[in-house]
Amino acid sequence: MRAAERIFCACAPGLEAVLAAELRALGLEARAVDGGAEAVGEDAAALACLGARTADTALLRLWEGSAAELPAAKRAAAARAGGLELLVRARGGHATVSVDAAGAPLFRRGWRARVGAAPLRESLAAGILLACGWTGDRPFLDPMCGSGTLAIEAALVAAGRAPGLGRTFAFERLPGHDAARTARLRAHLEARSRPVSVPIHASDRNAGALRLAQKNAAAAGVADAIAFAREDAARVVPPPGPGLCAVNPPYGVRLDQDAAGAWRALATLMGRLAGWEVAVLGPDRGLERLLARPPSEALPVQNGGIRCRLLRWRG
């Protein structure tokens, strides 16, 4: 038996419980904490980096204990870190020493061709989908897809494609790292891949945004799984449902557009989504009043430092 590893994974505020559930599904013991989730288990750092869609970072704990022991603990941890920067945190007499197991933000999947005007982090998009129970077993629609993040993440989940398979990580440079064991973990996760069997539709009225979304989908390897169309949301015809409609509409703070007009177009579309679940990432200032009915649930989250809510309407 390998020794269990302790990790802390950060995520967008509001998605802590979603992240903890995801880490448990990867085989770890996990609990939600402010700003993320703590987890413990064999190969915890590798599993989080390779398989956690909602995580932004993964810190591997090298030591924790009394702050009075920090000087000696840092010397011992430095030997285990193999040149990686030590991340020290002390609070209330308790201290931790960690390293960044990923080495770069986990939301950078590697498929984004360029950053659009208002990028939605891949990890936040995945968290929205997982919060809605998305597994790829029903149709999906994003009628304001922008650079395609929600639709691409929806396709990757539907395909069972782990987010970190195409990347290398800092933990692989730690002294004593078992490369063969990590290769087996990668192969195990890759074996979960499957064909996408449901329609995934993404549309936008902006031709430039749509071209970027198609380019991103091709880079992510899911272009064939997503039907793209140039269309105003008010005129979108959804695929036969019921399914999940997830959308990150303009809301003024992030884009210089007619935010109210976009939300009214979404209200028109929602009239054609009877039986569908609808999830809207919106600002914490009431634009949802432009929609036909109040949401059945509102989860406070943050998007790039902006206070938002994930609004959900159950079918």
Residue pairs with C-beta under 8 A, 6 or more apart in sequence:
1 42
2 42
2 43
3 42
4 40
4 41
4 42
4 44
5 40
5 41
5 42
5 43
5 44
5 45
5 60
5 61
6 38
6 39
6 40
6 44
6 60
6 61
6 64
7 38
7 39
7 40
7 44
7 45
7 48
7 58
7 59
7 60
7 61
7 101
8 33
8 36
8 37
8 38
8 39
8 58
8 59
8 61
8 98
9 19
9 23
9 36
9 37
9 38
9 39
9 48
9 52
9 55
9 56
9 57
9 58
9 59
10 35
10 36
10 55
10 56
10 57
10 59
11 18
11 19
11 35
11 36
11 37
11 54
11 55
11 56
11 123
11 127
12 54
12 56
12 121
12 123
12 124
12 127
12 301
12 302
12 303
13 35
13 300
13 301
13 302
14 299
14 300
14 301
14 302
14 310
15 54
15 124
15 127
15 131
15 301
16 32
16 33
16 34
16 35
16 36
16 37
17 32
18 54
18 127
18 130
18 131
19 30
19 32
19 36
19 37
19 52
19 54
19 55
19 127
20 30
20 31
20 32
20 37
20 39
21 30
21 130
22 52
22 53
22 54
22 55
22 130
23 30
23 37
23 39
23 47
23 48
23 52
24 30
26 47
26 48
26 51
26 52
27 41
27 47
28 39
28 40
28 41
28 44
28 47
28 48
29 39
29 40
29 41
30 37
30 38
30 39
30 40
31 37
31 38
31 39
36 55
36 56
36 57
37 55
39 48
41 47
43 181
43 182
43 185
44 60
45 58
45 60
45 101
45 171
46 101
46 169
46 171
46 182
46 185
47 185
48 55
48 58
48 101
48 106
49 58
49 101
49 102
49 106
49 164
49 167
49 169
49 171
50 162
50 163
50 164
50 165
50 169
50 185
50 186
50 189
51 162
51 163
51 164
51 189
52 58
52 106
52 163
53 122
53 123
53 126
53 127
53 130
53 153
53 156
53 157
53 163
54 123
54 126
54 127
54 130
55 106
55 123
56 105
56 106
56 107
56 121
56 123
57 100
57 102
57 105
57 106
58 100
58 101
58 102
58 106
59 87
59 98
59 99
59 100
59 101
60 98
60 99
60 100
60 101
60 171
61 96
61 97
61 98
62 77
62 80
62 81
62 86
62 97
62 98
62 99
63 73
63 76
63 77
63 96
63 97
64 94
64 95
64 96
64 97
65 73
65 94
65 95
66 93
66 94
66 95
67 90
67 93
67 94
67 95
68 93
69 95
70 88
70 90
70 95
70 97
73 95
73 97
74 86
74 88
74 97
77 86
77 97
78 86
79 175
80 174
80 175
81 99
81 174
82 173
82 174
82 175
83 173
84 99
84 100
84 103
84 170
84 173
84 174
85 99
85 100
86 97
86 98
86 99
87 97
87 98
87 99
87 100
88 95
88 96
88 97
89 95
89 96
89 98
90 96
99 170
99 171
99 174
100 170
101 169
101 170
101 171
102 169
102 170
102 171
103 169
103 170
103 171
104 170
106 123
106 163
106 164
107 121
107 122
107 123
107 124
108 122
109 122
109 163
109 220
110 166
110 167
110 219
111 152
111 216
111 217
111 219
111 220
111 221
112 119
112 122
112 147
112 216
112 219
113 212
113 215
113 216
113 219
114 212
115 147
116 146
116 147
116 209
116 212
117 146
117 254
117 255
118 146
118 250
118 254
118 255
119 147
119 149
120 146
120 147
120 149
120 150
120 248
120 281
120 303
121 149
121 303
121 304
122 149
122 152
122 153
122 163
124 281
124 301
124 303
125 149
125 150
125 152
125 153
125 248
126 153
126 156
126 157
126 163
127 301
128 150
128 246
128 279
128 281
128 310
129 150
129 153
129 154
129 157
129 244
129 246
130 157
131 279
131 299
131 310
132 244
132 246
132 277
132 279
132 312
134 140
134 154
134 157
134 158
134 244
134 246
135 157
135 158
136 154
136 157
136 158
136 159
136 160
136 196
136 197
136 198
137 198
138 198
138 241
138 242
138 243
138 244
139 198
139 199
139 200
139 201
139 238
139 239
139 240
139 241
139 242
139 243
139 244
140 151
140 154
140 158
140 198
140 199
140 200
140 201
140 243
140 244
140 245
140 246
141 200
141 201
141 202
141 236
141 238
141 239
141 243
141 244
141 245
141 246
141 276
142 148
142 150
142 151
142 154
142 201
142 202
142 203
142 245
142 246
142 247
143 203
143 204
143 231
143 233
143 236
143 245
143 247
143 266
143 269
144 203
144 204
144 233
144 247
144 248
144 249
144 250
144 262
144 266
145 151
145 202
145 203
145 204
145 209
145 210
145 213
145 228
146 204
146 206
146 209
146 213
146 248
147 209
147 212
147 213
147 216
148 202
148 212
148 213
148 214
148 216
148 217
148 226
148 228
149 216
149 248
150 202
150 246
150 247
150 248
151 200
151 201
151 202
151 213
151 217
151 226
152 213
152 216
152 217
152 220
152 222
152 226
154 200
154 244
154 246
155 196
155 200
155 217
155 220
155 222
155 225
155 226
156 163
156 220
156 222
158 196
158 197
158 198
158 200
158 225
159 193
159 194
159 195
159 196
159 222
159 225
160 192
160 193
160 194
161 193
161 221
161 222
162 189
162 190
162 192
165 186
165 189
165 190
171 177
172 179
172 182
196 222
196 225
198 243
199 227
199 239
199 240
199 243
200 225
200 226
200 227
201 226
201 227
201 229
201 236
201 238
201 239
202 213
202 226
202 227
202 228
202 229
203 210
203 228
203 229
203 230
203 231
203 233
203 236
204 210
204 213
204 230
204 231
205 230
205 231
205 232
205 233
207 230
210 228
210 229
210 230
213 228
214 223
214 228
217 223
217 225
217 226
217 228
229 236
232 265
233 247
233 249
233 262
233 265
233 266
233 268
233 269
234 264
234 265
234 268
234 269
236 269
236 272
237 272
238 245
238 269
238 272
238 273
238 276
241 273
241 275
241 276
242 274
242 275
242 276
242 277
242 315
243 276
243 277
244 276
244 277
244 278
244 279
245 269
245 270
245 273
245 276
245 277
245 278
245 279
246 278
246 279
246 280
247 266
247 278
247 279
247 280
247 281
248 280
248 281
248 303
249 259
249 262
249 263
249 266
249 280
249 281
249 282
250 257
250 258
250 259
250 262
251 259
251 263
251 282
251 283
251 287
252 259
252 283
253 283
253 306
254 304
254 306
259 287
260 287
260 290
263 287
263 288
263 290
263 291
264 290
266 280
266 291
267 290
267 291
267 292
270 278
270 291
270 292
270 313
271 292
274 315
275 315
276 315
277 312
277 313
277 314
277 315
278 312
278 313
279 310
279 311
279 312
279 313
280 288
280 291
280 295
280 310
280 311
280 312
281 301
281 303
281 308
281 309
281 310
281 311
282 288
282 308
282 309
282 311
283 306
283 307
283 308
283 309
284 300
284 307
284 308
284 309
288 294
288 295
288 311
293 313
295 311
295 312
295 313
296 312
296 313
296 314
297 311
297 312
297 314
298 309
298 310
298 311
298 312
299 309
299 310
299 312
300 307
300 308
300 309
301 308
301 309
301 310
302 308
